[in-house]
Amino acid sequence: MVEYLHGREIALEQVLSEAYENNPEILFVLSNSDAVAANVLPAYVWPNPSFEVMWINIPQGSIDPADAGMRQYSVSQKIPFPAKQVIRGSQKTIEKDLVDAQSIGKINHVLAVTEQAYWTLYRLNREKEI
């Protein structure tokens, strides 16, 4: 326990917990990691299907599609070449793994600096007592 402010003592676990929950750098890397993870699954799925309507023989001077002589409907689905879809998904997965590893490194660095500051304060308090 380190004497912190106005005689109040604070434990190392409490300091590290507060740093993890409130440090802007940690909050940024966690949100960035979540954003990258959200892009992995869409990289593996096919594009959305499309639906088209075409009006043919609309009388001249009319802008109402209901006056059209014919309507043509079409639905299409783009099917990517399977290997390309797997490669795209694998790239996003690797990117996610890289960002996660960088995030862990950044979090560990911030917590290490916080712990170093805690022990420096502890040492200074001990020297003051002597």
C-alpha positions as a printed Julia matrix, in Angstrom:
130×3 Matrix{Float64}:
   0.0     0.0     0.0
   1.23    3.44   -0.9
   0.17    6.62    0.82
  -1.44    8.57   -1.95
  -3.25   11.8    -1.23
  -4.07   13.3     2.16
  -3.0    10.13    3.96
  -5.17    7.84    1.86
  -3.58    4.52    0.94
  -4.01    2.91   -2.45
  -3.18   -0.66   -3.56
  -1.31   -1.52   -6.75
  -4.25   -3.58   -8.06
  -6.54   -0.56   -7.69
  -4.09    1.68   -9.55
  -3.72   -0.8   -12.42
  -7.48   -1.34  -12.6
  -8.11    2.4   -12.81
  -5.43    2.81  -15.48
  -6.95   -0.02  -17.54
 -10.46    1.42  -17.32
  -9.69    5.14  -17.81
  -6.43    5.56  -19.73
  -7.16    7.16  -23.14
  -4.48    5.14  -24.94
  -5.88    1.87  -23.63
  -9.44    2.88  -24.46
  -8.35    3.79  -28.0
  -6.53    0.52  -28.7
  -9.46   -1.5   -27.33
 -11.98    0.33  -29.52
  -9.66    0.09  -32.53
  -9.3    -3.64  -31.94
 -13.09   -4.02  -31.81
 -13.48   -2.04  -35.05
 -10.98   -4.21  -36.91
 -12.59   -7.4   -35.55
 -15.96   -6.24  -36.92
 -14.5    -6.29  -40.47
 -13.43   -9.95  -40.41
 -16.76  -11.72  -40.92
 -18.01   -9.44  -43.74
 -14.8   -10.21  -45.65
 -15.81  -13.88  -45.87
 -19.43  -13.39  -47.04
 -20.73  -12.74  -50.54
 -21.84   -9.26  -51.57
 -25.5    -8.4   -51.12
 -27.86   -9.45  -53.93
 -29.31   -6.7   -56.07
 -32.88   -6.16  -57.24
 -33.68   -4.0   -60.27
 -36.91   -2.73  -61.82
 -37.01   -1.3   -65.35
 -40.01    0.46  -66.84
 -40.36    0.26  -70.61
 -42.58    2.23  -73.03
 -43.5     5.13  -70.78
 -45.59    7.55  -72.89
 -43.83   10.73  -73.91
 -44.51   13.59  -71.51
 -45.4    11.28  -68.6
 -43.15   10.87  -65.6
 -45.38    8.36  -63.82
 -43.95    4.81  -63.91
 -47.49    3.45  -63.55
 -48.14    4.54  -67.18
 -45.4     2.21  -68.43
 -46.43   -0.4   -70.94
 -44.11   -3.03  -69.45
 -42.11   -3.63  -66.3
 -39.06   -5.82  -66.12
 -37.68   -7.18  -62.84
 -34.31   -8.75  -62.25
 -32.48  -10.18  -59.26
 -28.75  -10.84  -59.38
 -26.11  -12.18  -57.04
 -22.4   -11.75  -57.63
 -20.58  -14.92  -56.72
 -16.88  -14.26  -56.22
 -14.28  -16.79  -57.14
 -13.92  -18.94  -53.99
 -10.17  -18.54  -53.56
 -10.44  -14.73  -53.72
 -13.09  -14.7   -51.0
 -10.99  -16.92  -48.72
  -7.88  -14.79  -49.33
  -9.78  -11.58  -48.55
 -11.11  -13.09  -45.32
  -7.68  -14.43  -44.38
  -6.15  -10.99  -44.9
  -8.71   -9.42  -42.56
  -8.07  -12.15  -39.98
  -4.31  -11.54  -40.13
  -4.9    -7.79  -39.84
  -7.07   -8.4   -36.77
  -4.4   -10.6   -35.18
  -1.76   -7.92  -35.82
  -3.9    -5.16  -34.29
  -4.67   -7.39  -31.29
  -0.97   -8.06  -30.72
  -0.16   -4.34  -31.0
  -3.01   -3.57  -28.6
  -1.71   -6.04  -26.03
   1.76   -4.51  -26.32
   0.43   -0.98  -25.84
  -1.74   -2.01  -22.87
   1.18   -3.8   -21.23
   3.41   -0.75  -21.77
   0.89    1.63  -20.16
   0.37   -0.73  -17.22
   4.14   -1.16  -16.79
   4.68    2.62  -16.72
   1.83    2.93  -14.22
   3.34    0.24  -12.01
   6.76    1.91  -12.23
   5.21    5.21  -11.09
   3.47    3.39   -8.23
   6.71    1.85   -6.97
   8.55    5.17   -7.35
   5.93    6.8    -5.15
   6.24    3.89   -2.71
  10.03    4.33   -2.53
   9.72    8.1    -2.04
   7.26    7.59    0.81
   9.65    5.13    2.46
  12.58    7.54    2.1
  10.46   10.29    3.61
   9.73    8.14    6.67
  13.44    7.44    7.19
